[in-house]
Amino acid sequence: MIASIIRKYLDHKFKEVDYFIQHPFQSQEKILEYLIQSGQNTFIGQEFKFSSIKNKDDFRKQVPIFHYEDMRPYLDKIIVDKQQNILWNKPVRWFAMSSGTTQDKSKYIPVTQESLTKNHYRCGEQMLAIYAKSNPQTKFFLGKTLVLGGSKQINHIGDGIFTGDISAILIKNLYFWAKLSRTPESISLLPDWETKLQALTDYAIKNDIRAFMGVPSWLLVLLKKIKADTGRDLTDLWPNLEVFFHGGVSFTPFEEQYRKLINKPSMMYWETYNASEGFFGVQFSGQSKDMLLMLDCGIYYEFLPINEIDSPNPQTLTLEEIKTGQNYAIIISTNGGLWRYMIGDTIEFTSTSPYLFRITGRTRNFINAFGEEVIIDNAEKALSEACLATGAVISEYTAAPIYFGDNSAGAHEWFIEFETQPDSLDKFTEVLDNSLKKVNSDYEAKRSYNLSLQMPKVRVLAAGTFYNWMKSINKTGGQNKIPRLSNNRDYVERLIAFITEDKD
């Protein structure tokens, strides 16, 4: 009976999905109208005359594209000045802490009741409906879902306003009936990682776990611990295990290890695209990792061609104007109070019927292999402190992730050419690591207990290495630059091959 009720509910939720697939433009027009009406009497709505906006063209003309730095003065009115009705017409009680920017260790992303219920939770239900439609024999809902999230403690910052990472906020505000099949809140929100890890282990080995939800890098640490503590194969421990709903970072670096750890050919790995700013996409079938753009969940989308990013007057495209096979930066307006906000991700559409896409990267260089999202500004500040502490001077550098091994955590590998060598390479590495922790809260969290990220590894290159490498591939000249940060190892592996050949 329970299975029958749940299946009927998921069928009902899939009808919502099918409707916006069949009516994508109408769905988005309805969302934009709802957002404008909700925001027209707010501080930002009055500033940009929302009341005079009649259509999407007016919206694009009257409201500028915002980066986080542009949003910060409005956020300060809520967080610092304790004002409301600034970005949204309902109180903003939650702020999701995300990776920092040039000025801040963490970004504070507004989360409203509407964004929780009409975006995050609605998309979560639709995600399950899409999965169930693609897998009609699924029975994951008859067991427990192991959820690993909420790594940052929820903090009260006054006047009923709280901060925490988005997973902690979602867990804290989840519908009571949804909590029944998931990891208990008393475990999920434990602030200490080692305590949480043990509590999750104790919970998991006693329950019929059928699904996982979480970030691949963190969950891998937990699963390895469970296997080591129990001495049992995970498929023996959980014979009904069926699916891992994952997101946050690319699954590619971890897939091989998961398939080794979970020796079950039928195990499903289901991609999601959700962030502090919203829930945007869900894998649409078991045959492809391409994700469906969620069009009726309180978010209005625009798409900025990559060649327009640095334009003084960037021209965005709406859904009906995009083409497949081209890279776009995503611009969102949400019921969380973000308006024409550039989140920094780039995507490529693979289909327009339905609207399927894949994530292609970020608008700027970064490393986010494990959810740490180290940006150039973080790197420059940390390297500067390391040089100051050790008397070093850097000529050139690049960095990339080292992926998880069977018996090791990941790390960042730095290839540095020094004009003046540090008086101690160990000290240089230690200061670099500590400085990154200081300027980037996500890096600091991933470095906790050396579980997800180990100490950085610094490789000193001989003088002239980068120049000779660039010369060998005809990339000399002012317009050819060494990528400072890469989210994969493609570039550094080519560099390593060049160094090895040069030595030979």
N, C-alpha and C positions, 0 to 999 in steps of 0.2 A: 504494500500500500504506500509506504514512504517513497519507494522508488517511482511508483506511478505518479504520485503528486509532484515530485521533483522534476520528472521528465516533462510533465505538462507545463510546469512553470518555465522550464528552459525552452520549450517549444514556443511559449508565449513571448519570451525575451528575444528569440530568434526572429519573430515576426517584426520586431522593432528594427533589427538589423536589416532584414530584407526590404523594409520600407525605405530606409535611407539609401540602400543600394539602388533601388529602382527610382528614387527621387532625390538624387544628390544635391542638385542646385536648389530645389525648393527647401530641402532640409537646412542648407546653409543660410539661405535668405531668412528663414524663420528664426534661426539662431541669432543672426545679426540684428534683426528687429527686436528680439527679446533683450539682447545686450544693450542696445542703444536706449531703449525705454527704461531699463533698470539703471543706466548710468547717467541719464540726462540731468538729474538734479544733484549729482555729486559735485564735489569741488572740481575734479578733472573734467566732468561733463559740461559744467558751466564755462570752464576755461576754453574749451574747444568747441563750444556751441553745439552740443549733441542734439539739442532740440530742433536745429535746422537741418539735420542730416536726414535725407529722404531715401538714399540708396547707397550702394556700395561705392559708387564713384565719389559721392559727397564725403563718405567716410575716409577714403584714401586721400582726398584733397585737404580735409580739415584737421585730421589727426596725424601727427608725425609718427615715424617709427621710433620706438623706444628701445634702448639698451638698459641694462640694469642700472648703470650710473645715472641715466636720465630719470629712472623711476625712484631713485633713492630719496630725493627731497619729499616726494609724496609719502613714501613709507615712513620717513622721519616724523611727519605730521601725526601718523597713527602711533608709532612706537615710542617716540620721544615726547611729542606734544600731547599725546593721549586724545587726539581728535578722531572723530569717525565721519562717515559719509564723505570720505576723501576719494576713494577709488571705486567703492561699491555702495549701494544704498542700504545695505545691512551691515551690522557690526562685523569687523574682522577680529576674531578672537584667537586665531592661530596663525603662526608664521612657520613655514617649513625652512629649515636651515639647509642650505645647499653649498656647493663649492664656491670659494671666494672669487673676488675680482681684484683688479689692480689696487683698490683702496681697502678692501675688507677681507678678513679671514673667511667669513661666511656670508653668503647672500641670504636675505630674509624674503621669502616668497609668500605673499598673502594667500591664506586658505580660508574660504568662506564656507558657511553651511551649504550653500548652493553648489559650490565646487566639489564638496564631499559627496553630496547625495546625487546630484545631477551629472557629475562627471566621473569621479573616481569609482564610486560604488556602482553606478549605472553601467559604466564600461566594464567593470569587473564581472557583473552579471552577464553582460552580453558576451564577454570573453568565454565564460563557461558555456553559454548557449552555442557559440560558434564551435567550440571544441566538441560538445555533445552531438551537434549536427554532423560534424565530420567523423565522429566515432560513435555510431548509434548503440554499440554494445557496452559503452562505458558504465562503470559502476564505482567510479572514484568517490562519489558523494555518499556512498554507504559506509565509508571508513573515515579516517582522520586525515587532515591536511597539515603537514609539518611546515610551519611558516617561520622563516628566519628574517627578522627585521627589527626596526626600532633600536638601532645601535646607539643612538644618542639619547641621553636622558631628557625627559620633558621638563622644561624650566618655566616657572611663572615669573613674568617680567612686569607684573603690575596691572591693575585695573582689568582683571579678567583676561589678560592676554598671555598666551603661552607660546613657547617655541619648542621645536624638536625636529628630527628628520621626518620626512613625509610618511615613511612606513610606521613610525611610532604614532603619528597623528591619526593615520588611518585605523590602526589597531585600537587606539583609545576611543574613537568615535564610532566603531563598527556596530551595526545592528546586532541586538542581543542574540537573535536566532542564528546569525552567521557565525557568531563566536563558538557555537556549540560543537562545530566540526573541526575547529582549528586549534592550534597550540594555544593554551590558556594565556590570557593577558598577563597574569601574574608572572609568567615565565618570559613571554615575548618582550616585555618592557623592563626587564632587569637591566640596570645600567652597567654593571660590571661584566665584561665579556667572558672571563673565565667562569664566573658563577653561572652566567646564562648558558654557556656551552655545556656545562655539566648538567644543568637542569633540563636542557633540551635533550641531552642524551638519555637521561633517566626517563623522561616522558616518552621519547620515541620508541625505546626498546620494549615498552609495556603496551603499546597501542598498535592498532591495525592501520599503519600508515599507507595511504593509497596515492597521495599526491604531495608534491613539494611546491612551495612558492618562495622565491627569494632571488638574491643576486648570486650568480654562479660562483664567484670567488669565495664568498663567505660560506655558502652552503657546502662547498667542497671540503673546507676545513672541518665542518661538523660531521659530514659523512665519513671522512677518514678517521675521525676520533671514534665514532660509533663502531666502525668495523674493527679498529684496533682494540677497543675496550671489550667488545663481545667475542672477538675471534670468529665471527660468523659472516658469511656472505650476506649482503644486504637483501638480495632476492630471497634468501632463506629466512631472513629476519622478517621481511615484509612480502609475503608471497603475492599479495594483491596490488603491489606497487604498480602504478600505471602511467603517471605523467608528472613532468616538472614544468611548471609555468615560470619562466625566467625572464628577467629584464635587468636594466640598469647598466650593464656593460655587454660588450660583444660576447656571444657564447663560443665563438670559434676557437679561442685559445684553450678552452676547457673541455670541448666536446670529446676529444679522444680519451681523456682521463675519466669522464663520466661513463663512457661506454665500457671502459675497463672495470670501473668500480661497480657498475650496475650491469651485470652480464645477463641482459634480458633483451633480445632483439625487438620485442614488441613495445619496449619502453618509449614513451613519447616525450619529446622536448619541444615545448610550445612557446614561441617567442612573443613577448609583449613589449610595448613601447610606452612606458609610463615614467613620469618624472615629477619633481616637486611642482612644476608648473601645470601639470595635467596628465591625463591618460589619453594617448593619441592613437594608438594602433594595436592590432592583435593579429597574430598569424591566422590566415584564413583557411588553410587546409593542411593535411598531413603530407602532401606531396611537394610543398614549397614553403620556404621561410618568409616569402613575401607577406607583408602585413596589410590589413584592411584599415583604411583611414576612417576613424570613428566620427561620423558627421552629425549626430544628433545628441551630443553629450555636453552642451554648454560651451563649445569652443568654435569660434569662427576663424577660418584659416586663410592666410594669404601666402604667396610663394614668391620669393625674391631670387631671380636668376643670379648665379654666382658672380657673373661679370658686372652686376649692379651693386654689389655689396659696398664698395668704396665710392660709389657715385655720390655727388653732393645732393642729387635729387633722385633717389632710388625709386624705380617703378615696379611695384608688386603686381603679381598676377593672381586672379581668383581661380577657383577650382575649374571652371569651364574653359579657362585660358591656358592651362598647363599642357605640356606634351610629355610623352614617355621618353626615357633615355637621356634626360637632361637633369643637371644638378640644381637644386633649389634650396635656399635657406628658408626655414619655416618662420613665419610671422603669425603670432596668435593673439586673439582677443578672447578673454575668458570670463566666466562668472565667478572667478576668484579675484577680479579687479585688475587684471593685466590688460593693457590696451595696445594693440599693434606692437607687441613685444617680440623681439628677436631672441629666441632661446639659444641660438648658437649651433643647432644641429642642421646638417644638410641631408636631403633625401633625394631619391630618384624614383619616379613613378615607373612601374613596370606594366601597368594596365590602367585604363580609364573606365573600364566596364567589367567589374567594379573598380574602384580606385584603390589599387594595390601599390605598395611602395617598399623600398628598402632603405635603411639608414646608410649613408655613404661617408659620414664623418662629421667634422666640426668646421665652423667658419674660420677658425684659427688653429694654429698648431697646439697640440696638447698631448698628454698621456692619460688615458682613462681605461687601461686594460683591466683594472680591478676596482673601479668605482672611485678612484682617487682624484681624477680630473685636475692634474697638474697643468697649469697654463704657463705661458712664456714669462709673464711677470713674476710668478712664483719662483721659477727657475733662476731668473736674473737676480732677484733679491737674495736667494739662498747662496748662489755662487759668489756673489759680492761679499757676503759675510764670511764665507769659507776662505776667500782670498785674503780678506782683511785679517783674519785670525792666523793665517799661515804664511803671509808674505808672498803669496802667489800672484801671478798675472796670467790671465787666460788669453790665448790667441783665437782659438776656435773650439767649438764643442758641438756635440749632438747627443741625444739620449733616446732610449727606447726601452720597452719592457722586456724582462726575461719572464717567460711564461712558467706556470706551475710545472714541476716535474713530479714523478711518481712519489718521491720522498722529500720534496722541498717546496717551499712557498715561492711566490713570485718575487721579483725585485725590479729595480730600475738600473739599467747599465748606462754609464756615462762615458763617452769617448772624448777625452779632453787633450788638447794640444796647448801646452804651457809656454809662454814666453819666459816666465820665471817660475821655476818649480816650487811647490810648497815645501816648507821645512819639514813637514810630516804629512805624508799622504793619508795615513790613518786619521790624523786630526782633521784634515781637510774633509774627508768623507763624513766624519762624525758631525762636524759643524754644518755641512751641507744637509745632512739628514735632519738635524735638530731645527735648522732654519726652515726647511720645508714644512715640518710639523707646526712651526710657529705661524706660518703665513697661510696654511691650507688645512682646514679642519678635517676634510675628508681624507687627505693623506695621513694626517695624525691618527685618525681612527683605523685606517687600514694597516698602519704600522704597529698597532697595539699588539704586544706580546709576540711580535714576529710571526704571526700566524698567516695573515693574508699577504703581507709585504715584508721582506727581509731588508736588512741594511742595503743601501745603494752599493753598487760595484763600480769603481772608477778605474778605467783603463787609460793609462797615459800613452799618448801617441807621440812619435818622433816629430820634430819640427819639420814643417812642410808637408806633412801627410795629407791634410785636407786639400791643399792646393794641388798637389800632384794627382790626387784622386779625381778632383774636379777637371783637371786638365786632361786626364786620361779618357774622360767621357765627354769631352768637348763642352764643358759647362763653365768655362771661365768667363769673366766679364761681370760688369756691375749688376746685370739683371738676374744672374744665377747665384742663388743663395743656398747655403747649407741649411737644411731643415733642423731647427734647434730641437724640436720634440716631435717624435713620431709615435703613433698609437699601434704600430706593428713593427716588425723587425726587417721589413723589406730593405730599407735603406742601409741599416747598419750591417746586415748580412753581406750586402754587396761591398760595403766598405771593408769588412773583415776579409772577404775574399781578395780584395785588392791588396791589402796589407800582407796577406799570406803569400800572394804571388810575387810581390815586390821583394819580400825576404828571400824567396827561392831564387 
